[in-house]
């Protein structure tokens, strides 16, 4: 995965909302999540499907392989 596709997850404990940073873009995930781990799984799926990382990365074979750095 290229450096501009570095995935960082920002999770707000009060609102249970998540913000996914990918390179120089930020995406608010559409749902609220009870735990940071569930938000991380949703972020992996969002990046895999919506951001198209499944087509751009060859070293990862499924969404759960994507590294997401928790903040």
C-alpha positions in Angstrom: 0.0 0.0 0.0 1.4 3.4 -1.0 2.1 6.0 1.7 -0.8 8.2 0.4 -3.2 5.4 1.3 -2.1 5.3 4.9 -5.4 4.6 6.8 -5.9 6.3 10.2 -9.1 5.9 12.2 -10.2 8.7 14.7 -12.8 7.4 17.0 -14.9 9.7 19.3 -15.8 7.9 22.5 -18.7 10.3 23.3 -20.6 10.2 20.0 -19.3 6.7 18.9 -18.6 8.2 15.4 -15.5 7.5 13.3 -13.5 9.5 10.9 -11.2 7.7 8.5 -8.2 9.5 7.1 -6.8 8.2 3.9 -3.9 10.3 2.5 -5.1 13.9 2.4 -8.8 13.0 2.5 -11.1 12.4 5.4 -14.3 10.4 5.5 -16.9 10.3 8.2 -18.2 6.7 8.4 -22.0 6.6 8.1 -22.9 4.8 11.3 -22.1 5.0 15.0 -20.2 2.1 16.6 -20.3 0.9 20.2 -16.5 0.1 20.3 -13.4 1.3 18.6 -12.8 -2.3 17.3 -16.1 -2.3 15.5 -15.3 1.1 14.0 -12.0 -0.3 12.8 -13.7 -3.2 11.1 -16.1 -0.8 9.4 -13.3 1.4 8.3 -11.5 -1.6 6.7 -14.7 -2.5 4.8 -15.3 1.1 3.8 -11.7 1.5 2.5 -11.9 -1.9 0.7 -15.2 -1.3 -1.0 -15.9 2.4 -1.2 -12.4 3.7 -1.7 -11.5 0.9 -4.1 -8.4 -0.4 -2.3 -9.3 -4.0 -3.3 -8.5 -3.0 -6.9 -5.4 -0.9 -6.0 -3.5 -3.2 -3.6 -2.2 -6.5 -4.5 -0.5 -7.4 -1.2 -3.9 -7.6 0.6 -6.5 -10.2 -0.4 -9.4 -9.1 1.8 -10.6 -6.1 3.8 -9.4 -7.5 7.1 -5.8 -7.5 5.9 -5.8 -3.7 5.5 -3.8 -1.9 8.3 -5.8 0.8 10.0 -4.0 2.9 12.6 -6.2 3.7 15.5 -5.9 7.3 17.0 
